[in-house]
């Protein structure tokens, strides 16, 4: 037989043996991961991203002593109120970061390269930071208080960027709302949680593949400049959670698939082509065809706890860091069950 490139390939290269005939378990899904480097036990880790990133942060909080929390809750705040006020979710109190542009904007603001506009929103008689609208559920008394709180927050973010060895980012959306005059992007549309929507000031913006890739490379460069050239590892993953709603004019399923395809392509290309950029396949594990039961709850958006546990087990086995005996992975408690997800609030506007 004439020799050709498909001879003598591993079973994982063929759908029949790599998918259809493999059992639905972390033992088979771990073959999806191409680990370039594990997280070493002493590495300082920071997390950011969309709602699913809270599972990653919760897992790391239980399984490593080095998850950064550069904006911890004040001593007088009860533990059961931490998440409600945006604490102990990520490595600083920025709330959910849904788009790459939003993350780039935060990094540039923390390093004095960007000054946002249009983010001081009213909610009744209170003021809200439109760049992190869920961290103050009641709001603050004046706009100046919002500015003061944000100034402190940015100091915490800068400290996080200087300290981290690994930045784990869960990419969620490509669709967001933008302030026309300044280009400032928001995690939620003005008028949904607070503020007022003005079509003369606010526009829908959907990131392209090129823009998302440029944003990731730019924010990495900005972080390295802040650190005096000291490099860090960037670990990307894509949230398997679909959009709650879309203002694009598309069907929400089509908009979801377009967003995830863009982010999957960007993340995998960068991990393939760039040193110190890594990719972990959260999306693929949840959507793997060899699952015989759905990874989703009845609303077809939320991920079942057992499926989250699958993702976290593969993450632990492929990237680590290795847990100590006192920090063993608990597959029955994969992460936070009480996710804080601004985007899920859009469900309330469904007919």
C-alpha positions in Angstrom: 0.0 0.0 0.0 1.2 3.5 -0.8 2.4 5.3 2.3 0.4 8.4 3.4 0.1 10.8 6.4 -2.8 8.9 8.0 -1.0 5.7 8.6 0.2 4.8 12.1 -1.5 7.7 13.7 -2.7 7.5 17.3 -6.3 6.4 18.1 -7.0 10.0 19.2 -6.6 11.2 15.6 -9.7 9.3 14.4 -13.3 10.0 15.3 -14.1 6.3 15.6 -11.4 5.5 18.1 -10.9 8.9 19.6 -14.6 9.7 20.2 -17.2 7.1 19.4 -15.4 4.2 21.0 -14.0 6.0 24.0 -15.7 5.9 27.4 -17.2 9.1 28.8 -14.8 9.8 31.6 -11.9 12.1 32.5 -9.5 9.2 31.6 -10.5 9.7 27.9 -11.1 13.5 28.0 -7.6 14.2 29.3 -6.4 13.2 25.8 -7.9 16.5 24.7 -5.3 18.5 26.7 -1.9 19.3 25.2 -0.1 20.4 28.3 3.0 22.4 27.6 3.8 23.1 31.3 2.2 22.3 34.6 1.6 24.9 37.2 4.3 24.4 39.7 3.3 24.1 43.4 4.7 27.5 44.4 3.2 29.5 41.5 1.0 32.5 42.3 -2.2 32.1 40.3 -4.8 34.8 39.4 -8.2 34.1 37.8 -10.6 36.2 35.7 -13.3 35.7 33.2 -17.0 34.9 32.7 -19.3 33.1 35.2 -17.8 29.7 34.6 -14.4 31.1 35.8 -15.9 31.1 39.3 -15.7 27.3 39.2 -12.1 27.4 38.3 -11.3 29.9 41.1 -13.2 27.9 43.6 -11.3 24.7 42.6 -8.0 26.5 42.9 -8.9 28.0 46.2 -9.4 24.5 47.6 -6.4 22.9 46.0 -3.6 25.5 46.2 -2.3 27.9 48.8 -1.2 30.3 46.2 -4.4 31.6 44.6 -4.0 35.4 44.8 -6.7 37.5 46.5 -5.4 41.0 46.2 -8.7 42.6 47.2 -9.9 40.6 50.2 -13.2 41.3 52.0 -13.2 43.8 54.9 -13.0 42.1 58.3 -16.5 43.1 59.3 -18.3 41.6 56.3 -19.9 38.2 57.1 -18.6 35.3 55.1 -22.1 34.6 53.6 -22.0 38.1 52.1 -18.6 37.9 50.4 -19.9 36.8 47.0 -22.8 39.2 47.1 -20.4 42.1 47.3 -18.0 40.8 44.7 -15.3 39.4 47.1 -13.7 36.0 47.1 -14.8 35.3 43.5 -11.7 36.2 41.6 -8.2 37.6 42.4 -9.5 41.1 42.7 -13.0 42.6 43.0 -13.7 43.1 39.3 -16.7 40.8 39.0 -17.3 38.9 35.8 -15.1 39.8 32.8 -17.1 38.5 29.8 -15.1 39.8 26.8 -11.4 40.0 26.0 -11.8 43.7 25.3 -13.2 44.2 28.8 -10.1 42.5 30.3 -7.7 44.5 28.1 -9.5 47.7 29.2 -9.1 46.7 32.9 -5.4 46.0 32.5 -4.8 49.3 30.6 -6.8 51.2 33.2 -4.8 49.6 36.0 -1.6 50.7 34.3 -2.7 54.2 33.5 -3.0 53.6 29.8 -6.8 54.0 29.6 -9.4 56.2 31.3 -13.0 54.9 31.0 -15.9 57.2 30.4 -19.7 56.8 30.8 -19.4 54.3 33.7 -21.0 56.3 36.5 -24.6 54.9 36.6 -27.6 55.7 38.7 -29.7 53.0 40.3 -32.5 54.9 42.1 -30.9 57.2 44.6 -27.6 55.3 44.5 -24.6 55.2 42.2 -23.1 52.1 40.5 -19.8 51.4 38.8 -21.0 50.4 35.3 -17.7 48.5 34.8 -18.5 46.1 37.6 -22.2 46.6 38.3 -22.7 43.6 40.5 -20.1 44.3 43.2 -22.3 46.9 45.0 -25.8 45.4 45.1 -27.2 48.4 46.9 -25.0 51.1 45.4 -23.0 54.0 46.8 -24.2 57.4 48.0 -22.4 59.6 45.5 -20.6 59.4 42.2 -17.4 60.5 43.9 -17.6 57.4 46.2 -17.7 55.2 43.1 -14.6 57.0 41.8 -12.8 56.5 45.1 -13.7 52.8 45.3 -12.6 52.3 41.8 -9.2 54.0 42.4 -8.6 51.6 45.2 -9.7 48.6 43.1 -7.3 49.5 40.3 -4.4 49.6 42.8 -5.4 46.0 43.8 -5.5 44.9 40.2 -2.1 46.4 39.5 -0.7 44.6 42.6 -2.2 41.3 41.3 -0.7 41.8 37.8 2.7 42.4 39.3 2.6 39.3 41.6 1.1 36.6 39.4 3.0 33.8 37.8 -0.1 32.3 36.0 -3.2 34.2 34.8 -6.1 31.8 34.2 -8.7 33.4 31.9 -12.1 32.0 31.0 -13.3 33.5 27.7 -17.1 33.8 27.6 -18.6 36.3 25.1 -17.8 38.4 22.1 -20.9 40.6 22.3 -21.0 43.6 24.6 -22.1 47.3 24.7 -19.8 50.1 24.1 -19.8 53.8 24.9 -19.6 55.5 21.5 -17.6 58.6 22.3 -14.8 56.8 24.3 -14.9 53.2 23.2 -15.4 52.1 26.8 -17.0 48.6 26.9 -19.4 47.4 29.7 -20.1 44.0 31.0 -23.8 44.7 30.8 -26.0 47.0 28.7 -26.8 50.3 30.4 -30.4 50.1 31.7 -30.4 46.4 32.6 -28.9 46.5 36.1 -28.5 50.3 36.4 -28.0 53.4 34.3 -30.0 54.5 31.3 -29.6 53.3 27.8 -29.1 56.0 25.2 -28.8 54.8 21.5 -26.8 58.0 20.8 -24.2 57.0 23.4 -24.3 53.2 23.5 -23.8 50.7 20.7 -23.7 47.0 20.3 -20.1 45.7 19.6 -19.2 42.2 18.7 -15.5 41.3 18.7 -14.0 39.6 15.6 -11.4 36.9 15.7 -8.7 39.4 14.8 -9.8 41.9 17.4 -10.0 39.3 20.2 -6.5 38.0 19.3 -5.0 41.5 19.2 -6.6 42.3 22.6 -5.1 39.2 24.2 -1.6 39.8 22.8 -1.9 43.5 23.8 -3.0 42.9 27.4 -0.2 40.3 27.8 2.3 42.9 26.5 0.9 45.6 28.9 1.2 43.2 31.9 4.8 42.4 31.0 5.6 46.1 30.7 4.2 46.7 34.2 6.4 43.9 35.4 9.5 45.3 33.9 9.6 42.6 31.2 9.2 39.7 33.6 7.1 37.1 31.8 4.1 35.1 33.0 2.0 32.1 31.9 -1.4 32.8 30.4 -3.8 29.9 30.5 -7.0 30.3 28.3 -10.1 28.3 28.4 -13.6 28.9 26.9 -16.8 28.9 28.9 -19.2 26.1 27.8 -22.1 28.2 29.0 -24.3 29.6 26.2 -25.5 33.2 25.9 -28.6 34.1 27.9 -29.7 36.5 25.2 -28.4 38.3 22.1 -29.1 41.8 20.7 -27.3 40.9 17.4 -30.5 40.0 15.5 -29.4 36.4 15.2 -31.1 33.4 16.9 -29.5 33.0 20.3 -28.2 29.6 19.4 -26.4 30.9 16.3 -25.0 33.8 18.2 -23.7 31.4 20.9 -22.0 29.2 18.4 -20.5 32.1 16.6 -19.1 33.5 19.8 -17.7 30.2 21.0 -16.2 29.4 17.6 -14.4 32.7 17.6 -13.0 32.3 21.1 -12.1 28.7 20.6 -10.2 29.5 17.5 -8.4 32.5 19.1 -7.4 30.6 22.2 -6.1 27.5 20.4 -4.2 29.5 17.8 -2.4 31.5 20.4 -1.6 28.5 22.5 -0.2 26.8 19.3 1.8 29.8 18.1 2.9 31.6 21.3 5.2 30.7 24.1 3.8 31.0 27.6 0.2 30.9 26.3 -1.7 27.7 27.1 -5.2 26.2 26.4 -7.4 24.1 28.5 -10.5 22.5 26.8 -13.4 23.2 29.2 -15.8 23.7 26.3 -14.9 20.4 24.6 -15.3 18.4 27.8 -18.8 19.7 28.5 -19.9 19.3 24.9 -18.1 16.0 24.1 -20.3 13.8 22.0 -19.6 10.6 24.0 -21.5 11.9 27.0 -24.6 9.8 27.3 -26.4 12.3 29.5 -26.6 16.0 29.3 -24.0 18.1 31.0 -26.7 20.8 31.5 -29.5 21.3 34.0 -33.1 21.7 32.9 -32.6 25.3 31.7 -30.0 24.0 29.2 -27.5 26.8 30.3 -26.3 25.9 33.8 -23.7 23.1 34.0 -24.5 20.2 36.3 -22.2 19.8 39.3 -21.1 16.4 38.1 -20.0 17.8 34.8 -18.2 20.7 36.4 -16.4 18.0 38.5 -15.3 16.3 35.3 -13.8 19.5 34.0 -12.0 20.2 37.3 -10.6 16.7 37.5 -9.1 16.9 34.0 -7.8 20.4 34.8 -6.1 19.1 38.0 -4.6 16.1 36.3 -3.3 18.1 33.3 -2.2 21.4 34.8 -2.2 21.0 38.6 -0.7 22.1 40.8 -0.5 18.9 42.7 -2.8 19.1 45.7 -1.5 18.3 49.2 -3.2 15.5 51.1 -5.1 18.2 53.0 -6.3 19.8 49.7 -7.4 16.7 47.8 -9.8 17.2 45.0 -13.4 16.5 46.0 -15.3 15.4 42.9 -18.6 15.9 44.8 -17.8 19.5 45.5 -16.3 20.8 42.2 -16.8 24.5 42.8 -19.2 27.3 43.7 -22.8 26.4 43.3 -23.9 29.9 43.9 -22.5 31.7 40.8 -22.8 35.4 40.5 -23.7 35.9 36.9 -24.8 39.3 35.6 -25.7 38.0 32.2 -28.2 35.5 33.6 -30.3 38.4 34.7 -31.2 39.0 31.0 -33.5 35.9 31.4 -35.9 38.2 33.2 -36.5 40.2 29.9 -37.5 37.1 27.9 -41.2 37.1 26.7 
